[in-house]
Amino acid sequence: MTRRLAAVDCGTNSTRLLVTDGDGTTLERLMRITRLGQGVDRTGVLVPEAVERTVEVLREYRRVMDGLGVERVRMTATSAARDAENRDDFFDAAEEIIGTRPELLSGEEEAALSFRGATAELDPDDGPFLILDIGGGSTEFAVGASEPEAVISLDIGCVRLTEKFLHSDPPAPEELSQAVSVVRDELEDVARQIPAIRDAKRLVGLAGTITTIAAVEIGLQTYDRDQIHHFVLTRSAAEEVFRTLATETRAHRVLNPGLEEARADVIVGGAAILVSVMRAFNFDECLVSEADILDGLVASIR
């Protein structure tokens, strides 16, 4: 039996696990909404209930890894931990459970790992690619064909944008307008800093916001990775899903097939980022990828 490897990503909105054989065969892939970054943009700290939710999921993941005979683990933390003064308290608890300390990734490191995971199955001749990773607290961009030639991270994500601007249920038009305007301004800065973004032939989108929008567009009653992975989401479809979700109350929004209830309060913010990117950089479609930073992390220890 080849050795078994695992990656754990403690993000702002979700905590995820990937377990593979040494040859890259997926044995388990799990995602739990833990909202580690709850309020961190406002307070600068990880609140106790968010830490406990995440720690409880890490206990679950440790049991899964033990059951599968995992030999090596790489665990990372991203935007919420970058912003939190008390991250070491969480890191101490996580290390005690998992057996390895979380690595605090910079936004640029996060983007590079996401690129590696998302492009592993793609033909470099179809590039250069723009890899878009919309997280809870930050959004990463990476441009390249076989390797990331330029990366950038923005401090906007579905949780951060929602907590800052989208307070009504459903969001008021002026709230949506302000959120989209802020994202648009940030994207203008991205284009100035990495001009190569204009040369990208294909947009590849990953993480929960984009896979959820794809699932809603497909109308998935139950999650099916095979239907979502490499689904081509058109700009018109993304715009329509955004309009629909943004004008519904949360109570009605959760009735959409493909939308996980725990994501219903932040999906509008995430959708605003996606459609803004497609508008700003003139992409008519987005290739949805279920391969992401977790795949990049496992590849780094294979």
JOFENUR-V933985 format. One record per run of one state. SS is the DSSP state (2 for helix, 1 for strand, 0 for the rest). FROM is the first residue (numbers start at 1). TO is the last residue. If there is no record, write none. Layout:
# JOFENUR-V933985
ss=SS from=FROM to=TO
ss=SS from=FROM to=TO
This chain:
# JOFENUR-V933985
ss=0 from=1 to=3
ss=1 from=4 to=10
ss=0 from=11 to=13
ss=1 from=14 to=21
ss=0 from=22 to=25
ss=1 from=26 to=33
ss=0 from=34 to=39
ss=2 from=40 to=43
ss=0 from=44 to=47
ss=2 from=48 to=68
ss=0 from=69 to=69
ss=1 from=70 to=77
ss=0 from=78 to=78
ss=2 from=79 to=83
ss=0 from=84 to=86
ss=2 from=87 to=98
ss=0 from=99 to=102
ss=1 from=103 to=104
ss=0 from=105 to=106
ss=2 from=107 to=119
ss=0 from=120 to=123
ss=2 from=124 to=126
ss=0 from=127 to=128
ss=1 from=129 to=134
ss=0 from=135 to=138
ss=1 from=139 to=144
ss=0 from=145 to=147
ss=1 from=148 to=154
ss=0 from=155 to=157
ss=2 from=158 to=165
ss=0 from=166 to=172
ss=2 from=173 to=193
ss=0 from=194 to=194
ss=2 from=195 to=199
ss=0 from=200 to=201
ss=1 from=202 to=206
ss=0 from=207 to=207
ss=2 from=208 to=218
ss=0 from=219 to=224
ss=2 from=225 to=228
ss=0 from=229 to=231
ss=1 from=232 to=234
ss=2 from=235 to=246
ss=0 from=247 to=249
ss=2 from=250 to=253
ss=0 from=254 to=260
ss=2 from=261 to=263
ss=0 from=264 to=266
ss=2 from=267 to=280
ss=0 from=281 to=284
ss=1 from=285 to=289
ss=0 from=290 to=292
ss=2 from=293 to=301
ss=0 from=302 to=302
